[in-house]
């Protein structure tokens, strides 16, 4: 599977971002999305996207151009904050979206403890279970020393919930990490 996202048949792309802390979404995620957009522009306001010092002057005009570009490209952004659990899954599922498009969940460092691992696996399988063709790429350390989470425990939990896990990549040097693809049995 080499596809990281797919637009629906109308050419729209819906992206959802999640973090436990709303301040991370507001102060890190949104500014990074804006910076990534600005860095992809050949010119901005008739000049270079960034000032000589490498700074971007964010003003009302820039924000308007950003939102206009998102709309023109058919991109919708949604943001979710809260702890993994039933309420979180309900919140995500309540957002209106085109269910004819495939869902891809990208997650990193979400299984750092046994409690987080269990909650995340439950929410992930709940969300994937409501989708046609939904899947998730999960990246994490093989073992979180001192707190107890591990990729192996995550895979066992997902499989116990009816999921299918495919190991995509493993880093053996330095901090051992792994990336897995998760699907429901109906998507396999």
C-alpha positions in Angstrom: 0.0 0.0 0.0 1.7 3.2 -1.2 -1.2 5.5 -1.0 -1.1 8.0 1.9 -4.4 9.8 1.2 -7.0 9.7 -1.4 -9.4 12.4 -2.6 -13.0 11.4 -3.1 -14.6 11.2 -6.5 -15.4 14.9 -6.2 -11.7 15.8 -5.8 -12.1 16.7 -2.1 -9.6 15.8 0.7 -10.7 15.8 4.3 -7.9 15.9 6.9 -8.4 15.4 10.6 -5.8 16.1 13.3 -5.9 14.9 16.8 -4.0 15.5 20.1 -4.9 15.2 23.7 -4.1 18.8 24.3 -6.0 21.5 22.4 -3.1 23.9 22.9 -0.9 21.5 20.8 -3.3 21.7 18.0 -3.6 25.5 18.2 0.0 26.3 18.9 1.9 23.6 17.0 -0.3 21.8 14.5 -2.1 24.7 12.9 1.0 26.9 12.6 2.9 23.9 11.0 0.1 23.4 8.4 0.2 27.1 7.6 4.1 27.1 7.3 4.0 24.0 5.1 1.5 25.7 2.8 3.5 28.9 2.7 6.8 27.0 2.0 5.1 25.3 -1.0 4.2 28.5 -2.7 6.6 29.8 -5.3 5.8 33.4 -4.2 3.7 35.1 -1.7 2.3 38.6 -1.8 4.4 39.2 -4.9 7.7 38.2 -3.2 9.4 35.4 -1.4 7.3 33.4 1.0 9.6 34.1 3.9 11.5 37.2 5.0 15.3 37.1 4.9 15.5 36.0 8.5 13.4 33.0 7.6 10.3 34.3 9.3 6.8 34.4 7.8 4.7 37.5 8.4 1.2 36.2 9.3 -1.5 38.7 8.7 -5.2 38.7 7.8 -4.3 38.7 4.1 -2.1 35.6 4.4 -4.8 33.8 6.5 -7.4 34.7 3.8 -5.1 33.3 1.0 -4.5 30.2 3.0 -8.2 29.5 3.6 -9.0 30.4 -0.1 -6.4 27.9 -1.3 -7.7 25.2 0.9 -11.2 25.8 -0.4 -10.1 26.0 -4.0 -8.2 22.7 -3.6 -11.1 21.0 -1.9 -9.3 20.5 1.4 -11.2 20.5 4.7 -9.4 20.5 8.0 -10.8 19.2 11.3 -9.2 19.2 14.7 -10.0 16.9 17.6 -8.7 17.0 21.2 -9.2 14.7 24.1 -8.3 11.3 25.6 -8.6 8.2 23.6 -11.9 6.5 24.5 -15.6 6.1 23.5 -16.3 9.8 23.7 -13.4 10.6 21.4 -14.5 8.1 18.8 -18.1 9.5 19.0 -16.7 13.0 18.5 -14.7 12.0 15.4 -17.6 10.0 13.9 -20.0 12.9 14.5 -18.1 15.2 12.1 -19.9 15.2 8.7 -17.7 13.7 6.0 -17.9 11.9 2.7 -18.0 8.3 3.6 -17.4 7.2 0.0 -13.8 8.2 0.3 -11.3 5.9 1.9 -10.1 6.7 5.4 -6.4 6.6 6.4 -5.4 7.2 10.0 -1.8 8.2 10.6 -0.6 7.8 14.2 2.7 8.2 15.9 3.8 7.6 19.5 0.3 6.8 20.7 1.1 3.5 22.5 3.6 4.7 25.1 1.9 2.9 28.0 -0.4 -0.1 28.5 -3.4 2.1 29.3 -2.8 4.4 26.3 -2.1 1.4 24.0 -5.4 -0.3 25.0 -7.5 2.9 24.7 -5.9 3.8 21.3 -6.4 0.3 19.9 -10.1 0.4 20.9 -10.7 3.8 19.4 -8.8 3.0 16.2 -10.7 -0.3 15.7 -14.0 1.5 16.4 -13.3 4.2 13.8 -11.9 1.7 11.2 -14.9 -0.6 11.8 -17.3 2.1 10.7 -15.5 2.8 7.4 -15.4 1.0 4.1 -11.8 0.4 3.2 -10.4 2.3 6.3 -6.8 1.6 7.4 -4.2 3.0 9.7 -0.5 3.4 9.7 0.9 3.4 13.2 4.5 4.3 14.0 6.0 3.8 17.4 9.0 2.6 19.4 9.2 -1.2 19.7 9.3 -0.8 23.5 8.7 2.2 25.8 11.1 1.4 28.6 9.9 2.4 32.0 6.2 2.8 31.1 5.4 -0.6 29.5 3.9 0.1 26.1 5.2 -2.0 23.1 4.4 -2.4 19.5 4.0 -6.2 20.0 1.4 -5.6 22.7 -0.4 -3.2 20.4 -0.5 -5.7 17.6 -1.8 -8.4 19.9 -4.6 -6.1 21.1 -5.6 -5.0 17.6 -5.7 -8.6 16.4 -7.8 -9.5 19.5 -10.3 -6.8 18.4 -10.6 -8.3 14.9 -7.9 -6.3 13.2 -5.3 -7.4 10.7 -1.7 -6.0 11.2 0.9 -5.8 8.5 4.4 -4.9 9.5 5.7 -2.3 7.0 9.1 -1.1 8.4 11.4 -1.8 11.3 14.4 0.2 12.4 17.0 -1.9 14.2 19.6 0.8 14.8 19.4 3.4 17.6 16.0 3.6 19.1 14.1 0.6 17.7 11.0 1.7 15.9 8.3 0.1 13.8 5.6 1.1 11.4 2.5 -1.2 11.0 -0.6 -1.0 8.8 -3.8 -1.9 10.5 -7.1 -2.9 8.8 -10.3 -4.5 9.9 -11.0 -8.1 8.8 -13.7 -6.8 6.4 -11.1 -4.5 4.7 -8.4 -7.3 4.4 
